[in-house]
């Protein structure tokens, strides 16, 4: 992993955190590429300067929406590229669109992009985004049950237990999550199980993959490797090496 990219990230607090999990700003010091971790969520990216590609598809100004993340994605950028983005929580984007929330209105997104062209940094970007979240623009609770189910899965609650905690039937929840996110609750469970394994590899660099597999709910080590590679596009061993390289070079690792 190289130090091609400088990344700043802010995790929102308060009411805005119900909709947004992260607001970020990036600047490329050199031409390069990074892998973005899979989280089952959606987002919007604002290319400010330079060239930017996501999975080899060019992202053009003023902005580009990211559909539900179901696997790791490759981000390619030119030297001195500047770009930033909003990362929504799972299930939130359809609700924002349904309620005509100003943060997803074309006029709002174009206004944000125009301001960023004039002056771009994380602080200014955060202020711009927050200005569209006021008391008059609260989300309704249409997706509260599917959101609660996914929250349980994020906290690594077994899927069957998460279903039992919800007031709706399993079939209703499956339909809601599929409609809102494009993937099933089962797929979310796979995503967050891999996420747990990533965290275990990061926190316990010497722990065996066989032990990590058992602790994180995989059948065995081959199951861990298969799922990790399917969702992260990298093996657990390669991920561990990337972590060590990033630590040695004191650089940021986006695939985290």
Backbone as a ProteinNet text record, in pm:
[ID]
protein_1_A
[PRIMARY]
XXXXXXXXXXXXXXXXXXXXXXXXXXXXXXXXXXXXXXXXXXXXXXXXXXXXXXXXXXXXXXXXXXXXXXXXXXXXXXXXXXXXXXXXXXXXXXXXXXXXXXXXXXXXXXXXXXXXXXXXXXXXXXXXXXXXXXXXXXXXXXXXXXXXXXXXXXXXXXXXXXXXXXXXXXXXXXXXXXXXXXXXXXXXXXXXXXXXXXXXXXXXXXXXXXXXXXXXXXXXXXXXXXXXXXXXXXXXXXXXXXXXXXXXXXXXXXXX
[TERTIARY]
84.1	0	88.2	54.7	138	69.4	145.4	88.2	38.1	-25	-75.8	-188.3	-262.3	-387.5	-390.5	-433.6	-458.6	-609.1	-655.2	-798.3	-832.5	-933.7	-988.5	-1133.1	-1174.9	-1309.2	-1371.6	-1500	-1573.8	-1694.5	-1711.4	-1827.2	-1930.3	-2046.2	-2146.1	-2201.4	-2248.7	-2315.6	-2455.3	-2541.7	-2674.8	-2769.8	-2870.9	-2975.9	-2921.9	-2821.7	-2768.7	-2709.6	-2665.4	-2606.3	-2708.7	-2837.7	-2940.5	-2939.8	-2892.2	-2890.2	-2750.9	-2650.8	-2515.2	-2417.6	-2340.1	-2240	-2103	-2076.7	-1945.6	-1950.2	-1871	-1846.1	-1694.8	-1646.3	-1502.4	-1448.6	-1317.4	-1250.1	-1114.4	-1081.5	-957	-881.9	-749.8	-663.3	-550.7	-530	-426.2	-293.5	-191.3	-57.4	10.7	-25.3	26.9	-84.5	-64.3	-157.4	-154.4	-271.9	-273.1	-411.3	-424.3	-553.9	-562.1	-683.9	-710.7	-835.8	-849.9	-970.9	-1059.2	-1186.8	-1284.1	-1355.3	-1364	-1427.1	-1576.5	-1630.2	-1773.6	-1846.2	-1958.5	-2033.5	-2184.5	-2230	-2373.5	-2449.9	-2378.1	-2442.2	-2432.7	-2486	-2484.6	-2414.2	-2388.8	-2323.2	-2330.1	-2270.1	-2257.6	-2116.6	-2052.1	-1914.9	-1915.4	-1835.7	-1818.6	-1675.3	-1654.8	-1521.2	-1494.5	-1393.2	-1365.9	-1257.8	-1151.3	-1041.9	-977.1	-919.2	-851.5	-947.8	-892.3	-972	-996.4	-1115.2	-1154.6	-1235.9	-1199.8	-1272.5	-1308.6	-1427.6	-1471.7	-1501	-1425.8	-1435.6	-1423.4	-1326.4	-1291.1	-1397.3	-1497.5	-1597.3	-1569.5	-1553.7	-1517.5	-1631.2	-1596	-1691.8	-1673.3	-1779.1	-1770	-1840.3	-1791.4	-1861.5	-2000.7	-2097.6	-2078.3	-2078.9	-2145.5	-2152.3	-2193.5	-2173.3	-2213.4	-2260.9	-2376	-2427.5	-2358.2	-2333.8	-2283.4	-2399.9	-2427.8	-2534.4	-2486.9	-2576.7	-2544.8	-2414.4	-2325	-2194.1	-2207.9	-2183.1	-2194.3	-2059.1	-1955.1	-1819.1	-1721.7	-1596.7	-1496.2	-1487	-1462.1	-1454.8	-1318.4	-1271.3	-1141.2	-1159	-1088.9	-1092.3	-959.9	-965.3	-845.7	-848.2	-733.8	-732	-603.1	-611.4	-494.9	-419	-297.7	-219.9	-293.3	-295.9	-361.5	-513.6	-569.8	-716.6	-770	-883.6	-951.1	-1095	-1141.9	-1278.8	-1326.3	-1456.4	-1512.3	-1648.4	-1704.5	-1830.3	-1906.5	-2029.3	-2119.8	-2147.7	-2137.7	-2170.6	-2295.4	-2406	-2532.1	-2533.9	-2620.1	-2644.1	-2727.4	-2717.7	-2800.8	-2949	-3024.4	-3169.7	-3206.5	-3113	-3148.8	-3173.7	-3092.8	-3105.5	-3245.7	-3308	-3444.8	-3542.7	-3522.5	-3610.1	-3590.6	-3466.8	-3438.8	-3504.1	-3495.5	-3555.2	-3707.1	-3764.5	-3909.8	-3967.1	-3894.1	-3943.1	-3897.3	-3834.7	-3786.8	-3697.2	-3608.5	-3515.7	-3421.1	-3392.4	-3309.2	-3167.7	-3113.9	-2976.4	-2961.4	-3070.2	-3061.1	-3125.3	-3167.5	-3224.2	-3112.5	-3139.4	-3037.7	-2985.9	-3076.9	-3035.5	-2938.7	-2963.7	-2876.3	-2739.2	-2739.4	-2613.1	-2530.2	-2597.2	-2526.2	-2468.7	-2544.8	-2497.4	-2375.3	-2378.9	-2263.9	-2141.8	-2161.2	-2050.6	-1992.3	-2078.3	-2032.2	-1948.6	-1992.8	-1918.1	-1783	-1780.4	-1655.3	-1554.9	-1604	-1514.6	-1442.4	-1507.7	-1449.5	-1350.7	-1383.3	-1297.4	-1335.5	-1240	-1273.1	-1181.7	-1243.3	-1174.4	-1280	-1238.2	-1334.4	-1427.8	-1374.3	-1457	-1568	-1533.4	-1633.9	-1737.7	-1690.6	-1781.7	-1880.3	-1831.8	-1919.2	-2024.3	-1982.8	-2076.7	-2184.3	-2144.3	-2240.2	-2343	-2295.2	-2386	-2481.3	-2429.2	-2512.4	-2620.8	-2595.9	-2693.9	-2824.7	-2821.9	-2943.7	-3018.3	-2966.8	-3033.6	-3084.4	-3210.3	-3272.7	-3392.4	-3451.5	-3566.2	-3686	-3691	-3805.1	-3791.9	-3673.6	-3650.4	-3611.7	-3701.8	-3678.8	-3734.2	-3667	-3715.1	-3833.7	-3926.6	-4033.8	-3981.8	-4066.8	-4023.9	-4064.7	-4080.5	-4126.1	-4034.3	-3904.8	-3809.7	-3751.6	-3820.5	-3761.5	-3735.3	-3822	-3803.3	-3685.1	-3672.7	-3558.6	-3428.7	-3434.9	-3316.3	-3273.6	-3373.1	-3343.3	-3283.8	-3336.5	-3282.6	-3135.9	-3105.4	-2967.6	-2877.1	-2930.6	-2851.9	-2813.9	-2906.8	-2876.8	-2766.8	-2773	-2671.9	-2536	-2535.7	-2410.9	-2347.2	-2433	-2384.1	-2358	-2365.8	-2332.4	-2429.1	-2554.3	-2660	-2689.9	-2699.4	-2734.9	-2864.5	-2871.3	-2985	-3117.4	-3123.6	-3248.6	-3292.8	-3197.5	-3229.8	-3279.9	-3217.2	-3259.5	-3402.1	-3436.3	-3574	-3671.5	-3635.7	-3724.6	-3748.6	-3655.4	-3668.1	-3757.3	-3789	-3866.9	-4016.2	-4102.2	-4246.6	-4305.2	-4226.2	-4273.6	-4228.2	-4291	-4251.7	-4119.2	-4055.3	-3928.7	-3946.5	-4055.5	-4079	-4096.6	-4168.9	-4188	-4054.9	-3974	-3844.5	-3751.9	-3752	-3668.9	-3708.8	-3840.2	-3888.5	-3849.4	-3866.4	-3833	-3684.4	-3599.7	-3455.7	-3413.7	-3468.7	-3436	-3479	-3598.3	-3648.4	-3564.4	-3523.3	-3453.3	-3303.6	-3245.6	-3099.6	-3052.5	-3140.7	-3101.2	-3034.8	-3017.5	-2960	-3043.6	-3026.4	-3105.7	-3041.9	-3120	-3061.7	-2948.6	-2962	-2857.5	-2725.6	-2733.7	-2610.7	-2550.1	-2635.3	-2584.2	-2510.6	-2566	-2500.5	-2361.6	-2349.8	-2219.8	-2121.9	-2171.3	-2086.2	-2029.4	-2117	-2072.2	-1992.5	-2011.4	-1925.9	-1782.7	-1771.9	-1639.8	-1579.4	-1663.5	-1614.8	-1558.2	-1624.3	-1574.6	-1439.7	-1427.1	-1300.5	-1189.7	-1221.5	-1122.6	-1072.2	-1166.9	-1130.1	-1042.1	-1074.8	-994.9	-852.9	-839.8	-706.9	-627.5	-696.5	-630.7	-584.6	-670	-639.5	-547.9	-547.6	-466.9	-384	-280.5	-204.2	-136.1	-119.2	-52.5	-151.1	-278.6	-377.6	-396.9	-415.3	-432	-567.4	-572.1	-697.6	-800.5	-755	-847.5	-920.8	-847.6	-910.4	-1003.1	-960.2	-1043.8	-1173.4	-1162.7	-1281.6	-1384	-1338.6	-1429.1	-1490.3	-1408.3	-1455.3	-1557.3	-1544.2	-1629.7	-1749.1	-1769.8	-1890.4	-1881.5	-1761.1	-1744.6	-1736	-1769.5	-1765.2	-1623.5	-1528.6	-1388.2	-1302.2	-1171.6	-1081.3	-1109.3	-1132.4	-1164.8	-1290.4	-1390	-1511.2	-1477.5	-1393	-1348	-1278.8	-1186.3	-1110.4	-1202.8	-1296.8	-1389.5	-1476.5	-1535.1	-1623.1	-1544.6	-1429.2	-1345.4	-1307.8	-1265.9	-1224.5	-1343.2	-1459.7	-1578	-1623.1	-1615.4	-1667	-1559.2	-1436.3	-1329.9	-1237.1	-1250	-1163.3	-1016.2	-991.4	-855.6	-863.7	-760.4	-761.7	-727.3	-761.7	-722.8	-571.6	-494.1	-347.9	-299	-356.5	-318.3	-360	-476.6	-522.7	-428.1	-386.4	-291.4	-160.5	-114.2	9.2	-9.5	-126	-153.3	-150.7	-207.5	-206.7	-64	18.5	157.5	233.9	210.9	278.2	236.7	106.6	56	114.3	129.4	184.8	332	404.2	546.9	570.4	485.3	502.8	427.4	355.9	278.7	181.5	109.6	11.5	-127.4	-226	-364.9	-405.1	-488.1	-537.8	-688.9	-741.2	-885	-959.1	-896.9	-960.4	-955.2	-1032.8	-1021.8	-1156.4
-118.1	0	123.8	226.9	345.4	463.9	574.2	695.1	788.5	730.9	810	903.5	867.6	936.8	986	1111.1	1165.9	1168	1102.5	1089.8	1148.7	1236.2	1289.2	1242.9	1205.8	1150.9	1202.9	1237.5	1282.8	1192.7	1142.9	1061.7	1151.2	1173	1265.7	1220.7	1316.9	1292.3	1354.5	1312	1371	1320.4	1402.5	1360.9	1322.2	1393.8	1366.3	1225.7	1172.2	1037.8	929.5	960.7	863.9	839.1	938	926.9	902.8	965.7	964.5	899.8	804.4	739.4	803.6	873.1	937	1046	1150.2	1255.5	1260	1249.4	1234.9	1325.2	1347.6	1435.3	1373.5	1364.7	1299.4	1382.7	1374.3	1441.1	1346.4	1330.5	1239.4	1312.9	1259	1315.9	1268.5	1147.8	1090.1	1009.5	975.3	885.8	750	686.5	555.4	496.1	393.2	328.6	275.6	264	208.5	122.2	31.9	-49.9	2.6	22.1	68.9	-50.7	-52.4	-164.2	-171.4	-291.6	-315.1	-297.4	-222.1	-200.6	-212.7	-247.6	-262.9	-132.3	-21.2	110.3	179.7	302	382.7	514.8	592.1	720.4	808.5	926	1017.2	1074.8	1078.1	1127.8	1256	1353.3	1479	1485.5	1460.4	1478.3	1628.8	1678.7	1823	1860	1780.5	1808.8	1678.2	1677.3	1558.3	1451.6	1334.7	1222.7	1120.8	1061.4	965.5	854.1	728.7	613.6	520.6	463.3	363.7	235.7	130.4	4.7	29.7	114.2	146.9	228.6	279.8	368.9	511	603.8	740.3	810.4	877.5	957.5	1102.8	1162.4	1297.9	1398	1523.1	1627.6	1648.5	1698.7	1753.6	1648.7	1533.8	1432.8	1299	1193	1058.9	978.9	913.7	829.6	693.2	638.3	501.7	413.7	311.2	218.9	127.3	44.7	-41.4	-117.5	-104.7	-169.7	-317	-405.4	-549.2	-619.9	-548	-602.6	-485.1	-511.9	-406.3	-347.4	-216.7	-148.1	-82.7	-80.8	-19.6	126.6	213.4	356.7	396.4	453.9	495.8	647.4	712.4	859	910.6	1031.6	1095.8	1175.4	1214.5	1298.2	1429.3	1472.4	1596.3	1592.3	1474.6	1463.6	1499.9	1567.3	1604	1555.4	1484.5	1434.8	1412.1	1416.4	1399.1	1331.2	1291.8	1219.3	1206.8	1162.9	1135.6	986	921.7	779.4	766.1	723.7	708.1	576.2	567.6	440.9	349.7	218.3	127.2	160.8	147.3	171.3	319.3	410.6	552.3	622.4	595	668.8	660.5	541.7	537.5	621.6	624.2	702.7	852.1	894.7	1034.7	1074.4	986.1	1014.5	1016	922.5	914.1	1037.5	1089.2	1205.1	1337.3	1331	1451.3	1536	1469.1	1540	1626.7	1748.4	1838.7	1788.5	1701.9	1656.6	1573.2	1515.6	1435.7	1505.6	1631.1	1707.8	1749.7	1746.2	1783.7	1924.2	2016.3	2155	2165.6	2088.4	2090.9	2032.1	1918.1	1851.8	1936.6	2001.2	2090.4	2210.9	2262.3	2376.9	2339.1	2220.2	2172.8	2159.7	2098.3	2078.6	2211.9	2308.7	2440.8	2509.4	2501.3	2562.3	2494.3	2362.5	2288.4	2325.2	2357.7	2398.3	2527.9	2611.2	2739.9	2725.2	2638.6	2617	2484.5	2393.1	2258.6	2215.4	2179.2	2114	2043.2	1958.5	1879.1	1967.3	2067.3	2152.5	2220.5	2275.6	2342.4	2241.7	2123.9	2021.7	1977.4	1954.4	1914.2	2021.5	2147.4	2258.1	2261.2	2238.5	2236.4	2125.6	2006.5	1892.1	1914.9	1960.3	1981.2	2085.7	2180	2287	2234.8	2113	2055.2	1965.9	1953.3	1872.6	1964	2001.7	2088.8	2017.6	2078.7	2017.6	2001.2	2081	2070.4	1951.9	1891.4	1783.4	1654.1	1603.8	1477.6	1361.2	1248.5	1129.3	1070.2	1011.3	938.4	799.7	720.2	590.5	473.5	500	396.2	273.6	296.6	185.1	148.1	181.4	161.6	14.2	-76	-217.6	-278.2	-244.6	-295.4	-233.1	-105.8	-39.3	-105.3	-139.6	-204.8	-343.8	-415.3	-547.6	-536.4	-440.3	-423.8	-379.4	-295	-254.9	-377.2	-469.4	-593.8	-672.6	-676.4	-750	-681.5	-547.7	-473.2	-508	-527.3	-564.1	-714.1	-782.8	-924.9	-1016.2	-972.6	-1059.2	-1164.9	-1292.2	-1394.6	-1357.5	-1386.5	-1345	-1395.6	-1521.5	-1576.5	-1502.7	-1466.1	-1389.7	-1251.1	-1189.5	-1056.6	-1060.3	-1166.4	-1181.5	-1191.1	-1266.3	-1288	-1160	-1068.2	-943.1	-841.4	-866	-770	-802.2	-697.9	-719.9	-768.9	-765.8	-811.3	-955.2	-1019	-1155.7	-1154.6	-1269.6	-1280.9	-1242.9	-1288.8	-1259.2	-1109.1	-1040.8	-896.1	-822	-863.1	-798.2	-822.2	-944.4	-975.1	-888	-872.3	-790.8	-643.6	-591.5	-451.8	-424.1	-508.9	-487.8	-499	-596.4	-614.4	-492.8	-439	-321.7	-197.9	-181.6	-60.6	-64	-183.2	-193.5	-270.6	-348.7	-426.8	-558.6	-586.4	-713.8	-769.1	-895.5	-961.1	-945.2	-965.6	-966.1	-1068	-1181.8	-1284.3	-1230	-1149.2	-1092	-990.8	-912.9	-820.9	-897.7	-1011.7	-1092.9	-1135.3	-1173.1	-1211.5	-1093.8	-974.8	-855.6	-827.2	-830.4	-791.8	-901.6	-1026.1	-1133.1	-1114.5	-1078.2	-1049.8	-926.2	-827.3	-706.5	-740.8	-831.4	-875.1	-944.6	-1025.8	-1094.8	-994.9	-892.2	-787.9	-723.2	-692.7	-628.7	-721	-850	-947.2	-956.3	-954.9	-959.1	-834.3	-721.4	-594.6	-590.5	-639.7	-631	-742.7	-855.5	-971.2	-1021.7	-947.8	-981	-1117.1	-1176.2	-1306.4	-1422.2	-1392.7	-1498.3	-1580.3	-1709.4	-1796.2	-1770.7	-1791	-1772.9	-1877.4	-1994.5	-2098.3	-2051.5	-1989.1	-1937.9	-1820.6	-1732.4	-1618.5	-1667.5	-1771.5	-1826.8	-1873	-1944.7	-1995.2	-1880.1	-1783.6	-1671.4	-1585	-1576.4	-1486.6	-1557	-1682.5	-1750.8	-1820.7	-1840.2	-1915.3	-2064.8	-2146	-2290.8	-2338.5	-2287.5	-2324.3	-2222.3	-2246	-2151.8	-2138.3	-2247	-2231.2	-2145.4	-2159.8	-2078.1	-1930.6	-1900	-1762.4	-1707	-1783.4	-1736.9	-1712.1	-1804.3	-1791.7	-1667	-1645.4	-1530.4	-1399	-1399	-1279.1	-1235	-1330.6	-1298	-1254	-1316.3	-1281.8	-1138.5	-1095.9	-963.9	-856.2	-890.3	-790.6	-791.1	-892	-905.1	-917.3	-970.5	-994	-1105.4	-1186.5	-1294.5	-1238.9	-1311.9	-1267.1	-1248.1	-1337.2	-1325.9	-1198.8	-1167.8	-1045.8	-922.3	-927.5	-814.8	-791.7	-899.3	-886.8	-823.4	-862.3	-804.3	-655.7	-618.5	-477.3	-395.6	-451.8	-383.3	-361.6	-464.7	-453.8	-351.9	-352.9	-257.2	-114.5	-95.5	37.8	86.7	-4.6	30.7	69.2	-6.7	19.1	153.2	183.5	307	424.8	399.9	504.4	571.8	490.1	541.5	495.9	555.8	520.8	401.9	314.8	198.2	210	238.5	257.8	125.8	17.1	-114.8	-163.6	-97.9	-129.5	-160.3
0	0	0	-76.6	-84.9	-20.4	-13.9	43.9	-65	-167.5	-279.1	-237	-133.2	-102.6	41.9	59.4	192.7	214.7	319.6	346.1	482.2	483.9	608.7	619.1	738.3	756.3	884.7	877	993.8	1014.2	1135.5	1170.8	1238.8	1176.1	1231.6	1366.3	1442.6	1569.7	1563.9	1654.3	1662.7	1556.1	1521.7	1428.3	1291.3	1243.7	1109.9	1101.2	1215.2	1217.8	1186.1	1196.7	1159.1	1008.2	933	787.3	731	790.9	735.4	832.4	782.3	867.4	855.5	744.3	728.2	621.6	644.7	546.2	529.5	406.3	386.6	276	281.5	184.6	151.3	23.1	-18.6	-121.6	-113.8	-211.8	-249.5	-380.1	-428.8	-441.2	-378.2	-390	-518.1	-560.3	-683.4	-749.7	-876.3	-944.3	-875.1	-862.6	-797.8	-789.3	-707.1	-686.8	-544.1	-494.2	-362.6	-372.7	-277.1	-269.4	-158	-188.5	-90.4	-29.5	100.6	170	141.7	146.9	127.6	260.4	259.2	383.6	366.5	245.6	223.6	220.9	207.9	211.9	76.2	69.6	-51.9	-23.4	-128.9	-107.4	-229.8	-217.2	-330.3	-327	-442.8	-455.3	-537.7	-494.4	-567.1	-620.6	-751.6	-809.5	-823.1	-755.1	-753.9	-854.3	-860.7	-953.3	-995.8	-1117	-1166	-1215.1	-1246.4	-1296.3	-1185.6	-1189.9	-1086.7	-1150.7	-1120.8	-1172.7	-1058.1	-1065.4	-968.7	-1044.6	-1014.3	-1089.2	-1239	-1274.4	-1413.2	-1486.3	-1415.9	-1475.4	-1428.2	-1522.3	-1485.7	-1411.5	-1302.6	-1227.1	-1268.2	-1320	-1373.7	-1282.5	-1279	-1204.8	-1265.9	-1189.2	-1054.8	-942.5	-964.3	-858.1	-917.9	-841	-885.1	-764.6	-778.2	-670.1	-672.4	-554.3	-538.9	-495.8	-571.5	-535.3	-421.8	-372.6	-258.3	-279.8	-183.5	-189.5	-152	-248.1	-222.8	-226.2	-265.6	-266.1	-268.6	-241.6	-245.1	-385.8	-393.8	-522.8	-540.4	-664.1	-693.5	-731.5	-662	-688.8	-752.2	-872.7	-945.1	-960	-937.8	-938.9	-1001.5	-1057.4	-1117.1	-1011.5	-1044.4	-952.8	-926.6	-801.3	-757.3	-769.2	-786	-786.7	-647.9	-647.3	-522.5	-532.8	-432.3	-434.6	-291.8	-273.9	-139.7	-152	-38.9	-49	81.1	65.5	176.9	175.2	290.2	300.8	386	321.6	393.2	469.6	568.3	636	545.2	560.4	480.8	494.9	388.5	374.9	368.3	393.8	407.9	274.5	171.9	46.4	-14	-23.3	-76.8	5.3	137.4	224.2	200.8	180.7	149.8	17.8	-80	-211	-202.9	-127.3	-114.7	-44.6	52.7	127.7	66.8	-51.7	-121.2	-30.8	40.6	129.4	45.6	90.4	9.7	-16.3	68.1	48.6	-77.8	-129.1	-251.7	-370.7	-353.2	-464.2	-559.8	-689.7	-788.1	-763.8	-729.7	-707.3	-589.5	-484.1	-366.4	-398.9	-465.9	-499	-595.3	-690.6	-782.4	-708.7	-611.1	-532.7	-449.2	-389.5	-312	-403.1	-519.4	-613.4	-659.5	-685.2	-730.9	-623.4	-498.5	-388.1	-369.8	-384	-369.1	-478.2	-596.7	-704.8	-670.3	-590.6	-552.3	-437.3	-343.3	-226.6	-162.7	-153.4	-105	8.9	120.2	231.2	315	406.2	483	565.3	631.7	717.8	638.4	523.4	439.7	389.3	350	298.7	406	526.9	637.6	664.1	663.5	686	578.2	453.5	342.5	361.4	393.4	409.4	525.8	638.2	757	734.4	645.7	622.8	564.5	508.1	450.1	548.9	668.9	771.1	881.7	870.7	969.7	1030.8	1131	1199.6	1107.1	999	906.7	811.8	809.3	713.1	784.5	863.6	934.1	852	861.6	792.1	866.3	789.9	858	896.7	957	1010.2	920.6	790.9	698.5	700.9	714.8	706.8	842.7	950.9	1083.6	1115.5	1067.7	1100.8	1024.8	896.3	820.1	870.6	909.1	963.9	1095.4	1177.5	1305.5	1282.2	1182.3	1149.4	1109.2	1022	976.1	1089.9	1180.1	1296.6	1380.3	1394.9	1466.5	1396.2	1262.4	1186.5	1196.7	1196.3	1213.4	1347.5	1448.2	1581.5	1592.7	1475.3	1463.8	1537.9	1548.6	1599	1492.7	1527	1427.7	1355.7	1226.5	1145	1200.7	1241.5	1293.6	1419.7	1504.2	1625.3	1588.7	1489.4	1444.7	1391.1	1318	1269.1	1386.2	1487.3	1601.7	1681.1	1677.3	1751.8	1680.7	1555.7	1477	1483	1475.5	1480.9	1348.7	1241.3	1110.8	1086.1	989.1	954.7	879.5	874.2	801.9	655.7	594.9	453.1	429.7	520.2	507.1	518.4	614.3	633.6	514.9	463.6	347.5	228.8	209.3	98	116.5	238.9	265.9	242.5	298.2	284.3	138.1	67.1	-74	-155.3	-127.7	-199.4	-170	-45.7	-4.5	-33.5	-32.8	-45	-167.5	-227	-342.9	-309.2	-180	-136.4	-21.9	8	111.7	249.9	357.1	491.5	504.6	437.4	442.3	388.9	282.7	226.6	322.9	390.1	492	601.3	640.1	742.3	695.5	568.9	513.7	517.7	479.5	477.8	616.2	716.9	850.3	920.2	878	930.4	878.9	751.2	694.9	762	788.9	856.3	994.3	1065	1195.3	1180.5	1076.9	1052.1	1020.5	943.2	913.4	1041	1130.8	1256.7	1341	1339.6	1415.3	1360.7	1228.2	1166.2	1202.6	1205	1237.3	1382.8	1473.5	1616.6	1665.1	1593.1	1635.4	1517.5	1479.8	1359	1360.2	1477.6	1484.1	1500.8	1516.3	1537.7	1410.7	1425.6	1308.8	1243.1	1112.5	1040	1081.7	1122.4	1169.2	1294.5	1386.7	1509.2	1478.8	1388.3	1349.9	1286.3	1203.9	1138.2	1240.9	1341.8	1446	1524.8	1565.3	1645.8	1571.7	1439.7	1361.1	1297.3	1330.8	1285.9	1152.2	1100.1	975.9	1007.7	909.8	929.5	958.9	880.9	898	823.5	820	753.8	603.7	529.7	387.3	364.7	453.3	442.6	462.6	560.8	583.8	460	404.7	288.3	169.8	146.8	34	47.3	165.9	187.8	185.3	246.8	252	110.5	29.5	-106.9	-192	-172.1	-250.7	-224.2	-99.4	-62.6	-66.2	-28.3	-21.9	-143.1	-230.5	-348.2	-309.7	-191.6	-144.8	-40.7	-29.8	69.5	207.9	314.3	448.4	461.9	401	408.6	339.7	224.2	152.5	232.2	293.2	374.2	491.9	556	667.9	620.8	502.5	447.9	418.8	363.4	336	464.7	570.6	699.9	749.2	737.8	782.7	699.4	567.7	479.5	513	537.4	569.7	701.1	796.4	927.5	914	834.6	814.8	746.3	647	570.3	630.7	742.2	810	712.9	638.6	543.7	582.1	518.1	544.6	458.8	513.4	440.8	432.9	315.1	301.4	314.8	274.1	280.4	424.7	511.8	653.7	714.2
[MASK]
++++++++++++++++++++++++++++++++++++++++++++++++++++++++++++++++++++++++++++++++++++++++++++++++++++++++++++++++++++++++++++++++++++++++++++++++++++++++++++++++++++++++++++++++++++++++++++++++++++++++++++++++++++++++++++++++++++++++++++++++++++++++++++++++

